[in-house]
Amino acid sequence: MSEENRTQMGDGSDQYTQAAGQMAQAAKQFGQQAGKQAAVKSAEQTANAAAAIVKASAEGGKAAAEIAAGTAAGGPWGAVLSAAWSMRHSLYKVLICVCLCTVFFVVLILSLPTILTNSLFGLNGTAPYPDAVLNGTYQKLVSTVTQIVEDGYQASFDKAENWVISGGYDYDLSMEAFVNYGQSSAGYDVGYILSAYSVSVEPEDVSPEDMEEKLRSYIDDMFPVTAEEKTKDSVRYLACTLHPFNQEIIAEAFDLDLSALYEGTSRTYEEVIASMAEALKRALYGSGNGRTPPLTDEELLSFVQMQECSAARRHLLTTALSLVGKVPYFWGGKSDAGWNDEWNTPKLVTAAGSSETGAIRPYGLDCSGFTDWAFKTAFGISIGAGSWNQWDHTTEISEAELLPGDLGFLAVPGTVSVNHVLIFAGYAEDGKKMWVHCEGGSGVILSSPDYVTQYRRLTNIDFDTVMGGE
């Protein structure tokens, strides 16, 4: 298997997903009142102990970037958790896990969405469900929210189509001119929606049914649609644009003022929701891909619109960038087109050739799995499995000829033990060459690596005709 694997010593053998599960089970059995009292009493002491370990390991610059990212995303607990997962030495990981056995329950009480913890641990005075599992509860809620968002997307698409039909516009020309940015919301952070709902109501009032009702009342506003009438050879058609998921409606649906201070704290609702969403992700899946923040819709579209390229190349770029910060690296990870609900769920690494083989990791994509996914999702065309196969579908170009959608390789296949393939994304405002790729230890990222030596253009993709002409 010709892929890039950037793991370091200590990774691949530590079963932290299992550890998280054991912590959750211990917390569940801890007892409601005793758990609350112990958590509050030991919070400062435990945090100090964990912070001391974090400080010791961070000396000399170790994990500094990950700790900073965790602090920004999740506050003090985010820093501790980020540091824990960034440690490369097994001894530090063991010590962190010991501290986090207590911290984990504190996070569950103080940070995780009450829509999960109320039903799971009986914190609202009800008896815990004997068979409740945090991941299972989360997945049920994910299914509900996902369906609502899909319904909102379909409603907006139908709206645009109805404008075309009712207005007597040429249907084929209108569909060819249709610009769809809704796909950039693939894999949106459901944890954010759950966390936003949790802080919007009193703990005893949390209800999945109430959440669904409030979200559904905003279905028509989830994906804004605009249109412009145009003419081609005296034929009228409607150029519609389906815009990305409107995250502002989440605050509206749950009647939240994100800039207001959250009760009893010096943090805003926006900061608290972000912290809760991060705690939820880390409690469920360990570090997952938490080091790379997802691109906002505004950031994604702004970057795409800067690139001077064809509509088809922009479409591929939008598709590829939609996974930034949302899908982790997984050795041997492949996927069909579209969002995969198995991403970020714990799975056994079965592909041979990696230090992670045999370990449990959040499921995602490897480098060639990501590039193939992007082309399958954007155009319905596979460019092959494995970086070697993808190389065989390309021809050499110069660095100056690079256009968004071209491929880059770490090296010529066969000359290195592991290879890496990337999609050229274009240029940043400062002129740096940017690549979107799935990198070991980071997941899908947009970055400017300096190790790309081979520039290639696909021979089985005609960007001038792949979308029916431009």
N, C-alpha and C positions, 0 to 999 in steps of 0.2 A: 504494500500500500504506500503510495507516494504522497505523503501529506506533511504538513508542518505540525510539530508538537513542541511547545515551549514550556513544558512542565519542568520543575526542578526537584531536587532531592527531597524526599518526604512526601511529595504528592503522589497520588495513585494508590497508596496503601492504607490511608487513614479513612475509616468509615464514618464520616461525620454526619451523613444523612441518617445512619442508624443511631448515632449518638443523639441527634436532635429528636428522633422518635422516642428514644428512651427517656429523654428529659421531659418530653410532653406527657408520656405515660406516668412518670414520677409525679409531675405537677398535678395530674388529674387525680392521683390517689392521695395527694398530700392533705386534702381536707380544706373545705372552703374557709372557715374562720381562722384556723391555725395557719393556713397558707397566707392569708392576707396579713396577719399579724407578723409572721416571720419575714415575709417579703418586705414590709415597711421597715421593720427593725433592722434587718441586715442589709438593706439596700446600699446605704452609704459605706458600710464596712466592706461589702463585696465589691462595690465599684472601685474603692480605693485599692483593694488587692489586685483587681484586674488591671487597673490603671498602672500600677507599679510594674506589672509584667509587661504591659504594652510599652511603657517607657523604656524598660530594660532592653526589650527586643528592638525597639525603634532606634536605639543609639547607633550612631554611625550611618543613619539614613535608611535603615531597613524598614520597609513597609511604610515609609513616610507618606508617599502619595496616596496609598490605600487608606491610611488613617485619616488624612485630610479629607478625602472623598467621603468617608463614612461620617465624619463630623458634620460636613455640609449637608449630607442627605438625611442623617438620622439623629443628630445631636450627640451627646455623650455616649449613649448606648450604641449608636451607629458607629462611633469611633472604636469602641471596644470590639464590636462584632466584626467590623472591617479588618481591624488589626489581627484578630484571631484567625481569620481566613487567609490573611496575606502572609502569615508566618511560614517560613520555609523549614524551620527546625522542629522535628517531632517533639522534643522536650517542651518547647514553648507551647505547642498545640495541646499537649497533655495538660499542662498547667492552666492554660486558658479554659479548656473544657471543664476542669474542676471548678473554676470560678463561675463559669457560665451555667453550671447546673443550678445554682441559685439565681443568677442573673436572668436565666431563661424564664423563670416563673415571674420575676419582677416585670420583665418585658411583656409577658402575656397579660398581666393585670393592668399595667400602666400604658402600654403602647399599642397592643394589637386591637383591631376593631372589635367593639363589643358585640357586633352582630355574629361573630364567631365564638368569642369566649363566653358569652352569656349562656348559650345553649350547650357549650362543650363542658364547661366547668361548673355550671350552676351558680354563677356569681350574682344572678338576679333572684336568688332564693329558691330556685327550682332544682330538683334533683338532676344530676348529670345523666346524660344518656349513656348507658353502659357500653354501647358499641361505637360511641362517637370517636371519630378520628379527625384531627385538625385538617389534614390534607383532603379527606373525603368531604368534610363540611365545606371547605373552600371550593372544591371542584363543583359541588352542586350549585353554589352561588355563582360561580364563574359561568356555568351553563346558562343560568337564568339571564345574567347580564349580557352575555354574548348574544343570546337570541334577541334581546331587546335592541341591541345595537345593529344587528343584522336586519331586523325589521325596519329600523330607521333608515338604514342604507337603501333598502329596497323601496321604501316609500319615496325617497328622494329621486331614485332612478325612475320610478314610475311617473313621478311628477314631471320630470323632464320629457319623458316619452309622450306623455299626454299633451304637453305643450306642442310638441311636433305634430302629432296627429290632429289635434283639435284646431291647430292653426293652419292646416293644409300645407305644411312644409314638406319638401322632398325628404323621405325617410332615410334613404341610403346616404345621401350627402350629409344629413344631420347626424347620423350615427358615426360617420367617418370623422366629423368635426368634434365629436363628443370628447371632452377632456375630463378624465376621471382621476381625481386626487383622493378619492375615498379610500383607496387601497393603502394609503400611507398610514392608516390607523390600524392595519393588521397587527394583532398582538398588542393592542393598547393595554395599559396597565389597569386591569380590573381591580387590583388591590387598591388603587387610588379611589375608585368609585365606592368600594366597600368602606374604606376609611372615611371618606367624605360623608357618607350616610351615617356612620356610627357617631360622628361628632355633632351631627345635626339634630339628634333627638336624645332624650333621656335614656339611660341604659335599660330601664324597665319597658320602654316603648319600642325598642328595636324589633323590627319585624321584616323578614324577607318579602312578605306580601306588600307591606307598606312601601318598601323600597321600590319594588317592581311597579306599583301603581304610580308613584311619583315620577319614575323614569319614563314610563310609557306616555305620560301626559306631554312629554317633550320630544316624542318620536319625530314629529315633522320638522323639528329644529336641529336635529342631530347632525345632518349633513346639508348645509345650505346649497342651493342651486341658483345659478344665474344663467342668463341666456342673451344672445345677441343675434339679430336677424342679419343674414348675409345673402349674397346672390352670386351664382356661378353660371355663366352662359345663360343668363336670363332666368335661371331656376332659383327659386327662393328656398333657403334652408335655414335651420336654426342651430347655431353653435352654442351648445350648452356646456357649462362647467359644473361638475359636482365637486364641491370643496371638501377639505378634510373634516374629520369629526370635530365638532364644536365643543371643546372642553369647558367653555364658559357656562354651558347649560347645566353642568353638574352642580355648580354652586346655585344656580337659579332653581333647579329642580328640588334641591334640599334646603332652599332658603338660607344660604350661607353668605356672610360677608367675610371673604377670605382675608381681608386686611385687618379685621377686628382681632383683639386679643382673646385668646382662648381662656375660658374661665379658670381663675386661680393660677395662671401662668403669665410669663412675660413674652410668650411666643404667639404669633398670629395663627389663625385657623389654617392658613395656607402652609405654614411651617409644621404645625402639628399633624396635618393630614399627610404631608410628605414623609414625616418621621414614622407614622403608623404604617404607611404603605411599605416603607423600607423594612420595618421590623417584621411585618407579615411575610415579606418575601424571604428574608433571611431565616426566620424561624421555620419556614416550610422547606426551603431548599438549600440551606447553607449560604455560601457566598454567591452561588449561581453566577450571574453576570453583573453583579451589583457595582463593579468598578467602573463600568462604562454607562454614563447616563444616556437614556434614549434621546434622540433628537425630537424637539417639539415640531409640530406641523409647520410652524412659521420658519424655524431654522432649516427644515428639510426643503421647503419650497423656495426659500431664499437662495439656498445653495444651488439647487437645480436650475433656477432661472438665471443664475450667473453664467452658466455654461453655454458656450456657443456650439450648438450641435443640433442634430435633427430631432424631430418630435419623438421618433422611435427610440433614440438613444436617451432622451430625457425620460421617457416612459420606463425604460429599463433601470435607469438611475434612481428614479422615484421608488420603484419596486425594491431595489436592493437596499436603499437607505432606510426603508420602512422597518427593517429588522435591527438597526443599530441600537445597541443597549438592551435588546429584548430577547435575544437568543444566545445561549452560551455555546462555547466550543465543546464538542463531544467527539472523541476519536472514532471515526467510522460512521459518523452521523449523516444520514441522507434523509430526504423527505420528498413527498409529492408536492405539487404546486399548491399554493395557498397556505394559510396559517395552519400549523399542526398543533393540536391540543396537547400532544405529548411533550412538546417542548417545555423545559423547566421542571419536568417531573422526574423523580429519581429512577434511573435505569442502570442496569449492569453493562459495563463496557465489555463487549465480546470480541471486537476486532483485535487481531494480533498486531504486535509490533510497537506497542507503546507501554510506558511505565504505568499508565492508567488501566491497562487491560486487566479485567477481573475486579475492578473497583466499581462502586456505585457513584454515579455522577448525575447532575441535572442534565436531562437529555437535550441535545441541540444538534448542531451541524459541524462537520469538519470543513476545511477550506474549499475543497472541490464540491462538497455537498452544497455549500452555500452558493457558489457560482452557478452550479447547475440549477438550483432552486430558483434563482433570480431569473434565468432565461425561461425556465418552464412556466413560472408564474406570469411573467410579462408577455411572453409570446407563444407559450404552449410548445416550445421546442427544447429538447434536451441537448446539451453540448457534451454529454458523456459522463461516466462515473470515474472518478479518480483524476488526479492532475496529469498523469501521463496520457490518458485518453483525450483529455481536453487539449493538451499540447498538439496531439495528432490532428485536431480539427482547426488548427491555426496556421498562419503564415507569419513570417518575421516582418516587423515594421521598425522604423527608427523611433527614437524617443520623441523627436519633434513631430512625428505623425500621430501621436497618441490622441484618441478621441474617447469621450466617455463611453464605456461599454467594451473597450478593448481589454485584453488580459495582460497581466504581468506575472512573471514567474521568478522565484528565488534563484533558480538555476536550470540548466538544461537537464531534463530527466535522465537519470542514470549516472549523473556526475556527483550526486549527493545522496546520502542515505535517506533523507526525508526532504520533500520539496514543499513549496507553498505557492498557491495561485491566488491572484487578487483581481478585482475589477477596477479599472481606472475610472475615477469619479470626476476628474476635472481639476480645476485650479481654485485654490483659496484666494481670498482678497489680497493676500501678501505674495501671491504668485507661486506658492508651494504646490507641488503635484500631490493630489489627494487620492487615496485608494480606499475602497470599501471592501472589507474582507473579514473572514472568520478566523481569528487568531487564537492559538492555544493560550489559556489563562485569561483571556479577555472576552472572547466571544465575538459577535459581529461589531466591528468598529469602523469609524471613518478616521484615517490617520495618514501620515506622510512618512512611511518607512523608507530607510535608505538602503535596504538590502535587495531591492528589485533590480535584476540584471538583464532580464529578457522581456522584450516588448512584442506582443503578438496580436494578430487580428483574426477573428473567427472566419472560417471559410464556409461554414454551413448556416450563417446568418446574413441575410441581405437587409441591412437597415433601411434601404430605400423602398423595399416592398413588403417587409414583414408586417407592417400595419396597414396594408392595402394602398400604399402610395402616400406621398407627402406633398 
